[in-house]
Every structure is written in C-alpha cells, then in structure tokens.
Amino acid sequence: MIKLTPRLKTIAEEIENGETMADIGTDHGFLPVYLWEAGISPNVIMADVSPGSLAKAEQNCHSLHPETSFDLRLGNGLEVLRPGEVDAVAIAGMGGILMTEILGADLEKSWSFKKFILQPRNRIGQLRCWLYNNQFSVVNEKLVREGKFICEVLTVVPKEIAVTGDLGPDDIEYEFPHKLVDFRNDLTEEYLQRKLNLEKLILQSMSEGRQEEPAKLRRQNYRVEYLEYLLRRLRNEN
Ligand SMILES: C[S@@+](CC[C@H](N)C(=O)[O-])C[C@H]1O[C@@H](n2cnc3c(N)ncnc32)[C@H](O)[C@@H]1O
C-alpha cells in the first residue's frame, strides 16, 4: 500500500469509511489511490487541469495497480464533476485564492458536495474569509508538518454552521441536521417542504413589517435558504 506523507495522511484521515471522493489537482494521484487501496473510498476520481500531471497520476495507477482502471479526468476545477457526484472533494497543494476561484466558479455545484478537505499552500486568511462569506463552515482544522513547513488542513461543509456551543436549540441546524438527508425515507421531502413553506411565510410577514431588525430578517432568510439547500440535496440524491 502507498505510504503517504504526513500531509496527505492528514487529509486522508478526514475521509470517512465508505465516502466516495474526488481529488482536484491530483498530480501524482497518491491520495485517492491510497483511499481506494485502504478500502476507505469505494470510488475515487482523480482530476487535474494539466495533461502532464494527469499523465503522472495515470502512470502511478498503472504501475501500482495494472489490473484496475481508475477514473481520471482532465479539466478545470469542479467542472469535471456532476453535482453531488461524490461525498468528499479534496483540493490540496495549491494557493488559497485559486481554491476560492475553483469553489466560486459554480457555487450551487460546490454546495452540492457533503464536504471539502482543503489544504492551501498560502493565503489562508483570504480563503477563510471567502468561505465564511459564501456559506461554508469550517468544521475541523488540523496542522501538520511537511519538511520545513507547517500546513493547515481544513474540513469544510457547505451551508451548515458547525454544531458548537454558539448554537442553541432554536437554531435550524439542530432542528434539521444534514443527517436528515442521509437518513431519508418517504416522508422526508414532505416534512422539509412543509417546514420550508412555514419559514417562507414567516419571512414574508417579517419583510412586510416595517420595524423588523435587519439581523432578525437575515436570520430568517438564512433559515429559508438552509431548508431550500437541504431539499435540493435530497432531490439531487434521489
Ligand atoms: C502542487 S500540485 C498538488 C498535488 C496534490 N494535490 C498534493 O497536494 O500533493 C497542484 C496541482 O494542481 C493542479 N491544478 C492547478 N490548478 C488547477 C485547476 N484549476 N483545476 C484542477 N487542477 C489544478 C496542477 O496542475 C497540479 O498538478
């Protein structure tokens, strides 16, 4: 089995057993090959914008597992993926600004994945600021030494604020966690749709009231968007 560097191993540890994944900017392809070899990810996609890099991944796949045909895709950022096609997307070893461009190129698509593992080479402040302003939440952060560098590994989920002490029982993430989509049955869609209709009515009446505080309006708007997002995920995954 491939022995990963500590940096790649730290990224790999963020992928849970059974999660499918894509590695954007895969280059050598070691991370996805390791996840597949270890039986952690049943499906891995290796993607790169550079034909030379992708050829490197292809060569490594061939010499390590000549009998297996891996899914290698040439293209820019997330363009190579369909919405929600994999659970987790790793983007590692490139600049923080480039990561914001990759994620921002099609926000709806970016929000369709369960999580991203990001390991920026620089500009982490710009990346974090962009994430917070584009409805991503950082749910885990790790530091790992690679040679003379200390690298940051962020695990990021869309449109869900991590369940921390800052959230109270009235926050929508407690009422409707993402797990509802994972554990769906034939009532889930109706259940979420009913709640969304109610939250929209509340938003409408708040918007009509002249005295409403902007912070309360924003919060209500967020509740509507959050439920719309859950329903979109549910329908995409059906
Ligand atoms: C330094 S390598 C990192 C390789 C590997 N992810 C790692 O962390 O060890 C960066 C890779 O990202 C690729 N890349 C750069 N911009 C990209 C983009 N917009 N979409 C996909 N891949 C990209 C490059 O071609 C290169 O192979």
Ligand as a Chemical Component Dictionary entry (heavy atoms), coordinates in Angstrom:
data_LIG
# 
_chem_comp.id                   LIG 
_chem_comp.type                 NON-POLYMER 
_chem_comp.pdbx_formal_charge   0 
_chem_comp.three_letter_code    LIG 
# 
loop_
_chem_comp_atom.comp_id 
_chem_comp_atom.atom_id 
_chem_comp_atom.alt_atom_id 
_chem_comp_atom.type_symbol 
_chem_comp_atom.charge 
_chem_comp_atom.model_Cartn_x 
_chem_comp_atom.model_Cartn_y 
_chem_comp_atom.model_Cartn_z 
_chem_comp_atom.pdbx_ordinal 
LIG C1  C1  C 0  1.347  21.153 -6.248  1  
LIG S1  S1  S 1  0.254  20.069 -7.029  2  
LIG C2  C2  C 0  -0.562 19.332 -5.646  3  
LIG C3  C3  C 0  -0.769 17.858 -5.831  4  
LIG C4  C4  C 0  -1.526 17.160 -4.742  5  
LIG N1  N1  N 0  -2.893 17.646 -4.657  6  
LIG C5  C5  C 0  -0.836 17.326 -3.406  7  
LIG O1  O1  O 0  -1.359 18.068 -2.575  8  
LIG O2  O2  O -1 0.205  16.723 -3.194  9  
LIG C6  C6  C 0  -1.014 21.146 -7.668  10 
LIG C7  C7  C 0  -1.789 20.505 -8.816  11 
LIG O3  O3  O 0  -2.969 21.262 -9.034  12 
LIG C8  C8  C 0  -3.229 21.295 -10.404 13 
LIG N2  N2  N 0  -4.144 22.416 -10.679 14 
LIG C9  C9  C 0  -3.866 23.735 -10.680 15 
LIG N3  N3  N 0  -4.960 24.453 -10.973 16 
LIG C10 C10 C 0  -5.965 23.558 -11.155 17 
LIG C11 C11 C 0  -7.337 23.673 -11.513 18 
LIG N4  N4  N 0  -7.908 24.868 -11.720 19 
LIG N5  N5  N 0  -8.076 22.546 -11.637 20 
LIG C12 C12 C 0  -7.517 21.342 -11.444 21 
LIG N6  N6  N 0  -6.219 21.168 -11.126 22 
LIG C13 C13 C 0  -5.449 22.256 -10.982 23 
LIG C14 C14 C 0  -1.850 21.411 -11.028 24 
LIG O4  O4  O 0  -1.833 21.031 -12.384 25 
LIG C15 C15 C 0  -1.037 20.493 -10.133 26 
LIG O5  O5  O 0  -0.994 19.193 -10.664 27 
# 
loop_
_chem_comp_bond.comp_id 
_chem_comp_bond.atom_id_1 
_chem_comp_bond.atom_id_2 
_chem_comp_bond.value_order 
_chem_comp_bond.pdbx_ordinal 
LIG C1  S1  SING 1  
LIG S1  C2  SING 2  
LIG S1  C6  SING 3  
LIG C2  C3  SING 4  
LIG C3  C4  SING 5  
LIG C4  N1  SING 6  
LIG C4  C5  SING 7  
LIG C5  O1  DOUB 8  
LIG C5  O2  SING 9  
LIG C6  C7  SING 10 
LIG C7  O3  SING 11 
LIG C7  C15 SING 12 
LIG O3  C8  SING 13 
LIG C8  N2  SING 14 
LIG C8  C14 SING 15 
LIG N2  C9  SING 16 
LIG N2  C13 SING 17 
LIG C9  N3  DOUB 18 
LIG N3  C10 SING 19 
LIG C10 C11 SING 20 
LIG C10 C13 DOUB 21 
LIG C11 N4  SING 22 
LIG C11 N5  DOUB 23 
LIG N5  C12 SING 24 
LIG C12 N6  DOUB 25 
LIG N6  C13 SING 26 
LIG C14 O4  SING 27 
LIG C14 C15 SING 28 
LIG C15 O5  SING 29 
# 
